Amino acid sequence: MRVLGIEGTAWAASAAVFDVEADDVFIESDPYQPESGGIHPREAAEHMGDAIPRVVETALAHARARGGIDAVAFSRGPGLGPCLRIVGTAARALAGALDVPLVGVNHMVAHLEIGRHQSGFDSPVCLNASGANAHLLGYHNGRYRVLGETMDTGVGNAIDKFTRHVGWSHPGGPKVERAAEDGEYVDLPYVVKGMDFSFSGIMSAAKGAYDDGVDVEDVCCGLQETVFAMLAEVAERALSLTGTDELVLGGGVGQNARLREMLREMCEARGASFYAPDPRFLRDNAGMIAVLGAKMYAAGDTLAIPESAVDSNFRPDQVPVSWRSGEESVARTPSETGTVRGAEATVTTAGALVTKRRLPKEYRHPELDERLRRERTVAEARLLSEARRAGVPTPLVHDVDLPEATLTLQYVGEVDLAGALSTEATRLVGEYLATLHDAGIVHGDPTTRNVRVGERAGESVFFVDFGLGFHTGHVEDHAMDLHVFGQSVEGTAETPEPLFDACLSGYLDSGGAAARAVVDRLRTVEGRGRYQ
């Protein structure tokens, strides 16, 4: 079986042929190169209209020499509407002319599936780091769930905004990578909210540092170290939440050697497996479209031409995953024997005490690592005590060793909430989040791994790990707490809707009028993800 794939979501006009039996992919691409600035949608569409016929004819000639094709797959979205429509028209015309089925592929799921296909992993977490996107995906309950994502702009676009500011041409990522090799680390804002993250503040600070006369090589070093450390951290948080030990990388920014190095070091420290596809499969390409198209075609997941409209806002979690078993899941059964390694610390239990040590992260720049470990240890010790005084059950803090970033805590609960989910427990989570917010405290990372429950969940629910917490009365930050908890339930629970509904019910019943404003803002936050 051979499938011809066509890609054209933004800048890369590309066609490919995937020979399933030989597991061989032929790719022909003609990328758009703007004369200045970033991608201009009109110019990109003009390039797509000119280049798509050429690359398709080259790929088709390759396929004809090997016996023809069995299906045509195309990137249905997300992307720039004018570019997508050109690709969709070409795919429909080709499928009709050859009388073969048509397959519509989600571009972001293709980034994930090419890594899974080549690595042989069963059910990995995928970090997609591309121009217009940055998010973490995991397969669960028949779809790829968004475990975390950027709350403003894609990682590549964020870097490009800085390089345009300093007068560099598109694409900016490779230029930042080269300049960073000669730079010294510069401290920039580091914004992680559970497994979500934001780049806007970092970009503003980087532009400001450059305008203030800081050497551009130093700014590039600080920018790269900060942005990629954030991506490595949220990837590790996703591994910890789901319990899986497999990570794949996708997206054009994944070509950056420093990002791959960070992710590899993080996985090695956890005993996890990491895979990054060849660069030709990381940047936008039709090879990944053809590979996923073949899987969908084999599963009978094809499109009638009247139903093949493109979708520029096509989110990966909208795709019914027809080509995988519904019983598979990225979520694994939690294990709590011996020393447990979380996303940023090891937790060792000895009787009624728990020793939590924030380990040095080899993948992070030493200055950044030292700052984060110190700040988070201090915040956790302080906020655990303040939350308990406000009426939220938390473990007692017995000792703080700041130089070693170590806390000695009371052992609480019997198991993480991830291992004992119930509507009674999640309702209490909502009630206690309302209590925290009323006291002006944000937890920062209220996932199902950072709540402990007893044998009878309705009687004992404890909040732990306030390392990302802080003081604020802002409705936006309170809504993000709810959003983080909701994502953790969505990505791991068998029936997430009633669980999160119970959380919101508890929050509203305990928080009064202020809670209603937070839940209203939550709907805005949920719509802020990419392509909502």
C-alpha positions in Angstrom: 0.0 0.0 0.0 1.2 3.5 -0.9 -0.4 6.8 0.2 0.4 10.2 -1.2 0.4 13.0 1.4 0.1 16.7 0.7 1.1 19.3 3.3 0.6 23.1 3.2 -0.6 24.5 6.5 1.6 27.6 6.4 5.0 27.8 4.8 6.0 24.4 3.5 4.5 23.2 0.2 5.3 19.5 0.4 4.2 16.2 -1.1 5.3 12.7 0.0 4.7 9.0 -0.7 4.6 6.4 2.1 5.2 2.8 1.0 3.7 0.9 3.9 5.3 -2.5 3.3 8.8 -1.0 2.8 8.3 1.5 5.6 9.8 4.1 3.2 8.9 7.7 2.9 9.8 9.9 -0.1 9.4 13.7 0.5 9.5 16.6 -2.0 9.2 20.1 -0.4 9.4 23.7 -1.6 9.4 26.0 1.5 8.2 29.6 1.3 10.9 32.2 2.3 9.7 35.7 3.1 11.9 38.5 2.0 11.6 40.2 5.4 9.7 39.7 8.6 7.6 36.7 9.4 5.1 34.7 7.3 2.8 36.9 5.2 -0.5 34.9 4.7 -1.1 36.3 1.2 2.4 35.6 0.0 2.4 32.1 1.6 -0.8 31.3 -0.3 0.6 32.6 -3.5 3.7 30.4 -3.0 1.5 27.4 -2.1 -0.6 27.8 -5.3 2.6 27.9 -7.4 4.6 25.2 -5.6 2.0 22.5 -4.8 1.5 21.3 -8.4 5.2 20.9 -8.8 5.9 19.0 -5.6 2.8 16.8 -6.1 3.9 15.9 -9.7 7.3 14.9 -8.4 5.8 12.7 -5.7 3.3 11.2 -8.1 6.0 10.3 -10.5 7.9 8.5 -7.7 4.7 6.6 -6.8 3.9 5.7 -10.4 7.3 4.1 -10.8 6.4 1.8 -7.9 2.9 0.9 -8.9 0.7 3.9 -8.1 -1.1 5.1 -5.0 -4.0 3.7 -3.0 -5.2 6.9 -1.2 -4.5 10.7 -1.0 -4.0 12.3 2.4 -3.9 16.0 3.0 -3.3 18.4 5.9 -6.9 19.5 6.8 -5.8 21.9 9.6 -4.9 23.7 11.7 -3.1 26.4 9.7 -3.5 29.4 7.5 -6.9 29.2 5.7 -5.8 30.3 2.2 -2.9 27.8 2.3 -5.1 25.0 3.5 -7.8 25.6 0.9 -5.2 25.3 -1.9 -3.9 22.0 -0.5 -7.5 20.7 0.0 -8.4 21.6 -3.6 -5.3 19.8 -4.9 -6.0 16.7 -2.8 -9.7 16.5 -3.9 -8.8 16.9 -7.5 -6.0 14.2 -7.3 -8.2 11.7 -5.4 -11.0 12.3 -8.0 -8.8 11.9 -11.0 -7.2 8.7 -9.7 -10.4 7.4 -8.2 -8.8 6.7 -4.8 -10.1 7.5 -1.3 -9.4 10.9 0.4 -8.1 11.2 4.0 -8.1 14.4 6.0 -5.2 14.6 8.5 -4.8 16.8 11.5 -1.4 18.4 11.2 -0.6 18.4 14.9 -1.6 14.7 15.4 0.6 13.9 12.4 3.6 15.5 14.3 2.8 13.1 17.2 2.1 10.0 15.2 5.3 10.2 13.1 7.4 10.1 16.3 5.3 7.2 17.7 5.5 5.3 14.4 9.3 5.6 14.2 10.0 5.0 17.9 7.8 2.0 18.3 6.6 3.5 21.6 3.2 2.2 22.9 1.6 5.3 24.3 4.0 8.2 24.8 3.5 11.8 25.9 4.2 14.0 22.9 5.7 17.4 23.1 4.8 19.4 20.0 7.1 22.4 19.7 6.4 24.2 16.4 6.0 27.7 15.0 2.4 28.2 15.8 2.0 25.6 18.6 3.4 24.3 21.8 1.5 21.7 23.7 1.7 18.3 25.4 -0.6 15.5 24.1 -1.3 12.0 25.4 -3.7 9.4 24.0 -6.6 8.6 26.4 -10.2 7.5 25.9 -10.1 7.5 22.1 -8.5 10.9 21.6 -5.3 12.7 22.0 -5.8 14.8 25.1 -4.2 18.2 25.7 -2.3 17.8 28.9 -0.8 21.3 28.7 -0.3 24.1 26.2 0.8 27.6 25.6 -1.6 30.2 26.8 -0.6 32.8 24.3 1.6 32.1 21.3 3.5 29.1 19.8 7.1 28.6 20.7 8.5 29.2 17.2 6.4 32.3 16.7 7.5 33.7 20.1 11.2 33.3 19.2 10.5 34.9 15.8 8.9 37.9 17.4 12.2 38.5 19.2 14.4 38.0 16.1 12.2 40.4 14.1 12.7 42.9 16.8 16.4 42.7 16.4 16.2 42.8 12.6 16.8 39.2 11.7 15.0 37.5 8.9 12.6 34.5 9.1 13.0 31.8 10.4 14.5 33.1 13.7 15.0 29.8 15.6 18.2 28.7 13.8 19.7 32.2 14.2 19.0 32.2 18.0 20.5 28.8 18.3 23.7 29.9 16.6 24.0 33.2 18.6 23.3 31.4 21.9 26.5 29.3 21.4 28.6 32.5 22.0 26.4 34.0 24.7 26.3 34.1 28.5 23.1 33.3 30.4 20.7 36.2 31.1 17.9 35.8 33.6 14.5 36.1 32.1 10.9 35.4 33.4 10.0 31.8 33.8 6.3 31.1 33.5 4.9 27.6 34.2 1.3 27.1 35.4 0.9 23.4 36.0 1.5 22.0 32.6 0.5 25.2 30.8 3.0 28.0 30.1 3.2 31.4 28.7 5.8 33.1 26.4 4.6 36.7 26.2 6.4 38.0 29.3 9.6 36.3 28.3 9.6 37.9 24.8 8.9 41.3 26.2 11.8 41.0 28.7 14.1 39.7 26.0 13.3 42.6 23.7 13.7 45.0 26.7 17.2 43.5 27.5 18.3 43.9 23.9 17.0 47.5 23.8 18.9 48.2 27.1 22.2 47.2 25.4 22.6 43.6 26.6 24.6 41.7 23.9 22.3 39.9 21.6 24.2 36.6 22.0 23.6 36.8 25.8 19.9 37.5 25.3 19.7 34.6 22.9 21.4 32.3 25.4 19.0 33.3 28.2 16.0 33.1 25.9 16.9 29.6 24.7 17.8 28.3 28.2 14.6 29.7 29.7 12.1 28.7 27.0 13.4 25.2 26.5 13.7 24.6 30.2 10.0 25.4 30.5 9.2 22.9 27.8 11.4 20.2 29.4 9.8 20.9 32.8 6.2 20.6 31.6 7.1 17.5 29.7 8.4 16.0 32.9 5.3 17.0 34.7 3.2 15.3 32.0 5.3 12.1 32.5 4.8 12.3 36.2 1.0 12.9 36.0 0.3 10.1 33.5 2.9 7.6 34.8 4.2 6.8 31.4 7.9 6.5 30.6 7.9 7.5 27.0 8.3 10.9 25.4 8.4 11.9 21.7 9.2 15.3 20.3 7.5 16.8 17.3 7.4 20.2 15.5 10.0 22.3 13.7 11.5 23.8 16.9 12.4 20.3 17.8 15.3 20.6 15.3 17.1 22.7 17.9 19.9 20.7 19.4 19.7 22.3 22.8 16.0 21.4 23.2 16.7 17.8 22.2 19.6 17.7 24.7 17.5 19.0 27.5 14.7 16.5 26.9 17.1 13.6 26.6 18.8 14.5 29.9 15.5 14.9 31.6 14.3 11.5 30.4 17.6 9.7 31.3 17.4 11.1 34.8 13.8 9.7 35.1 14.6 6.3 33.5 12.3 7.3 30.6 12.7 6.7 26.9 13.0 9.7 24.5 12.7 9.9 20.8 13.1 12.7 18.3 12.4 12.0 14.6 14.9 12.9 11.9 14.9 16.7 11.2 13.0 16.2 7.9 10.1 14.8 9.9 10.2 17.6 12.6 9.7 20.6 10.3 6.4 20.8 8.4 6.5 18.0 5.9 4.1 15.8 3.9 5.9 12.6 5.1 4.1 12.7 8.4 0.8 13.4 6.6 1.3 10.3 4.4 2.2 8.1 7.3 -0.8 9.1 9.4 -3.0 9.0 6.3 -2.0 5.4 5.7 -3.0 4.5 9.2 -6.3 6.2 8.9 -7.0 4.7 5.5 -6.3 1.2 6.8 -8.8 1.9 9.6 -11.5 3.0 7.1 -11.3 6.6 8.2 -11.7 8.4 4.8 -13.7 11.5 3.7 -16.3 12.0 1.1 -15.4 15.1 -1.0 -18.5 17.1 0.2 -17.3 16.6 3.8 -13.7 17.4 3.2 -13.7 21.2 4.1 -10.5 22.4 5.7 -10.5 23.7 9.3 -7.9 26.3 10.2 -8.8 25.9 13.9 -8.6 22.0 13.9 -7.4 21.1 17.4 -5.8 17.7 18.0 -8.3 16.8 20.8 -11.1 17.1 18.2 -9.9 14.1 16.3 -11.5 10.7 16.9 -8.5 8.3 16.9 -9.9 5.5 14.7 -6.5 3.8 14.1 -5.8 2.9 17.7 -7.3 0.7 20.3 -9.7 2.5 22.6 -8.2 0.5 25.5 -4.8 2.0 25.1 -3.9 5.0 27.3 -1.1 7.3 28.2 -2.3 7.1 31.8 -0.7 4.3 33.9 -1.5 2.9 37.3 0.2 5.0 40.0 2.9 3.3 42.0 4.0 4.5 45.4 6.5 1.9 46.6 9.8 3.0 48.0 11.1 6.4 46.8 8.7 8.1 44.4 10.1 10.4 41.8 7.8 13.3 40.9 8.2 16.0 38.3 10.8 18.0 40.3 11.5 16.1 43.5 12.0 12.7 45.1 9.7 11.8 47.9 10.9 9.2 50.5 8.5 7.9 53.2 9.8 6.7 56.6 6.9 6.0 59.0 5.0 9.2 59.7 7.5 11.5 57.9 8.1 12.3 54.3 11.4 13.7 53.0 11.0 15.7 49.8 14.1 16.9 48.0 14.1 19.0 44.9 16.8 17.5 42.8 19.2 19.5 40.7 18.0 19.4 37.1 21.0 18.8 34.8 19.1 20.0 31.8 18.6 23.5 33.2 21.3 26.2 33.3 22.8 26.1 36.8 21.8 29.7 37.7 18.2 29.1 36.6 18.1 25.7 38.4 19.4 27.1 41.7 16.9 30.0 41.6 13.9 27.8 40.9 14.8 25.2 43.5 15.3 27.8 46.2 12.2 29.8 45.3 9.9 26.8 45.1 11.2 25.3 48.4 10.6 28.6 50.2 7.1 29.0 48.6 6.1 25.5 49.4 7.1 25.7 53.1 5.3 29.0 53.6 2.2 28.3 51.6 1.6 24.9 53.2 1.4 26.6 56.6 -0.7 29.5 55.3 -3.1 27.1 53.6 -3.6 25.0 56.7 -4.3 28.1 58.8 -6.9 29.1 56.2 -8.7 25.8 56.7 -7.2 23.6 53.9 -5.8 20.3 55.1 -2.0 20.1 54.3 0.9 18.2 55.8 2.8 19.8 58.7 6.3 21.1 57.9 8.8 19.7 60.3 12.0 21.0 58.8 13.3 23.0 55.9 16.9 22.6 54.6 17.1 25.5 52.1 20.7 24.8 50.8 19.6 21.2 50.0 16.1 22.3 48.8 14.7 19.7 51.1 11.5 19.6 53.2 10.6 17.1 56.0 6.8 16.8 56.1 4.0 14.9 57.8 2.8 11.9 55.9 -0.8 12.4 54.9 -3.4 10.4 53.1 -3.2 6.9 51.7 -2.8 7.5 48.0 -2.7 10.2 45.3 -6.0 11.3 44.1 -5.0 9.9 40.7 -5.3 6.4 42.2 -8.7 7.0 44.0 -10.8 9.4 41.9 -14.3 9.9 43.0 -16.9 12.7 42.8 -16.8 13.1 46.6 -13.0 13.7 46.5 -13.1 16.1 43.5 -16.0 18.1 45.1 -13.7 18.5 48.2 -10.9 19.7 45.9 -13.3 22.4 44.6 -14.3 23.4 48.1 -10.7 23.7 49.2 -9.6 25.6 46.1 -12.3 28.1 46.9 -11.0 28.4 50.4 -7.4 28.9 49.2 -8.5 31.6 46.7 -10.6 33.4 49.3 -7.4 33.6 51.4 -5.5 35.0 48.4 -3.5 31.9 47.7 -3.0 30.1 44.3 -1.8 26.5 44.5 -0.3 26.7 41.0 -0.3 23.0 40.2 -3.4 21.3 41.7 -3.3 18.1 39.7 -4.5 14.7 40.7 -0.9 13.9 41.7 -0.8 16.8 44.1 -3.9 15.9 46.2 -3.7 13.1 48.6 -6.8 11.1 49.8 -7.4 8.7 52.6 -9.2 5.3 52.5 -12.5 7.2 52.6 -12.1 10.2 50.3 -15.0 12.1 51.6 -13.3 12.3 55.0 -9.7 13.1 54.1 -8.4 15.2 51.2 -5.0 16.9 51.6 -3.3 19.4 49.3 0.5 19.0 48.8 3.2 20.5 46.6 2.7 24.2 46.7 6.0 24.8 44.9 4.4 26.8 42.0 2.1 28.6 44.4 1.9 32.4 45.1 -0.3 35.1 46.6 -2.8 36.8 44.5 -6.5 37.8 44.5 -6.7 38.0 40.7 -9.6 36.1 39.1 -7.3 35.1 36.2 -4.9 33.2 38.5 -7.7 31.5 40.4 -9.3 30.4 37.1 -5.9 28.9 36.0 -5.9 26.7 39.2 -9.3 25.2 38.1 -8.0 24.9 34.5 -4.9 23.0 35.6 -7.0 20.6 37.8 -9.5 20.1 35.0 -6.8 19.2 32.4 -5.2 16.7 34.8 -8.6 15.0 35.2 -9.4 15.1 31.5 -6.0 13.5 30.6 -6.1 10.6 33.1 -9.7 9.7 34.2 -12.0 7.3 32.5 -15.1 9.5 33.0 -13.7 13.0 33.6 -16.9 15.1 33.1 -18.7 14.2 36.3 -15.5 14.4 38.3 -14.7 18.0 37.2 -18.3 19.0 37.4 -18.3 17.9 41.0 -15.1 20.1 41.5 -16.8 23.1 40.0 -20.0 22.5 42.1 -17.9 22.4 45.3 -16.1 25.5 44.3 -19.2 27.5 43.5 -21.0 26.3 46.7 -18.0 27.4 48.9 -16.9 30.5 47.1 -19.9 32.7 46.8 -20.1 35.5 44.2 -16.4 35.6 43.8 -16.4 32.0 42.8 -18.9 32.6 40.0 -16.6 35.3 38.5 -13.7 32.7 38.6 -15.7 30.0 36.9 -16.8 32.5 34.2 -13.2 33.4 33.7 -12.4 29.7 33.5 -14.4 29.5 30.3 -12.3 32.4 28.8 -9.1 30.6 29.8 -10.3 27.3 28.2 -10.9 29.2 25.0 -7.4 30.8 25.0 -5.6 27.6 24.0 -4.3 27.4 20.4 -7.0 27.2 17.7 -10.0 27.5 20.1 
